[in-house]
Amino acid sequence: MKETVQIFKALSEEIRLRILALLFHGELCVCDLMEVLEMPQSTISRHLAYLRNAGLVSGERRGKWMYYRLASETGRTARVQLELLAENLPQLSVINQDRRRLVTYLAGKDEASCTDK
């Protein structure tokens, strides 16, 4: 029960849902999320830590930046919730706006940009 409560708490914030929706498109650096969501590193990192503690995302440090992706190994509850989100979040306008910003940002991103910041 504790795991289920933690997952639902993690999904109770709009910013965390927006982060998950962006991660459905693949692995992203914290700096990518900062640019797309127009939020400071501390805010993004705090929400990612919440998602990581709930077992929804995993991260890997590369240099000074962390890269995040959806967790590949999750419990049944997390997996079901991620599937529901993948199906339903794209119907929301803010999610589509974020996706468009992500595509535009990544198209113009310099390969070394995360290491330069």
N, C-alpha and C positions, 0 to 999 in steps of 0.2 A: 504494500500500500504506500509506503514511504516514497518509493521510486515513482509511482504514478502521480502522487501529489507534487513531487519535485518537477516532473515533466510539465504538468499543467500550470504550475507557477511560472516556469520558464516561458511558456507560451502566452502568458497573460499580458505581456507588454508589446505594444505596436512595433517598437523599434526592433525587438527580437524577432518578430514575425517578418519584418522587412529584411533583416539580415539573413534569415533562413531562406527567404525567397531568392535573394541574390546568390546564395550558396548552392541553390538548385542548379545554377548555371556552371558550377565548377569551383575549384579552389580559388580563393582570393586572399590577397595580403590585407592586413589591417589598413594599410595606406590606401588601397583600392576602396575599401568600405568607407573610409573617411571622406574621400573625394565624392563618391556617389551619394552618400547620405548627408554630406555637408555637416559633419559632426566632429568634435575633437577626438583625438586618439583615446583619451581617458574614458570617454563615454562609450565608444565602440568596444574598447577592451573590457570594460566592466560588464557589458551585456554579453559579449562573447564568453567571458568566464562563467556567467550564469548558464549559458547554453551548454558549455563544456561540462560543467558540474552536473547538469541534468542528463549528460550522455548523448546529446543531440549533435554536437560537433566535436571535431578533434583538431588539434593544432600542432604545428611544427615550427620551431624557430629556425630561421635562416638569416644569419647575420644579426642585425638589430631588429628585424621585423618578424612578426608571427604570420604564418599562413594558415588559413582555416578551410576546412571542408566539412561536409556532412559526415557524421560518424558512420563508418562502414559496418561496425558491429554494434547493434543496439538491441535492447530488449524488445519484446513484442509490442508493448505499449508505445514506446518511442517510434518504432517502425510504422505502426498503424497511423499514428498522429502525423508523421512526416509524409506518408502517402496521402492522407486527407488534405494536408496543407498544399502539397504539390498539385493536387487536383483543383483546389478551390482558391488559393491565393491569386492566381493569374486573372481571376475575374474582378479583382479590385483595382481601381484606377491608380492608386498610389503605388501599387506593386508594378504596374505597367510603366508608370513614369520612371520608377527606379531602374527597371530593366532597360529602358531606352537610354537613360543616363549611363548605365553600366556599359552598354554596347558602344556608345559614343566615346566614353572615356577610354575603354580598352583599345579601341581602334586608333586612338592618338597617343597611347601610352608608350613611352620609351622603355625598352627592355630593362634598362638599368635604373629606372626611376625610383624604385623602392630602396635601392641601396644608396641613392643620392640624398634622400631626405633625412 
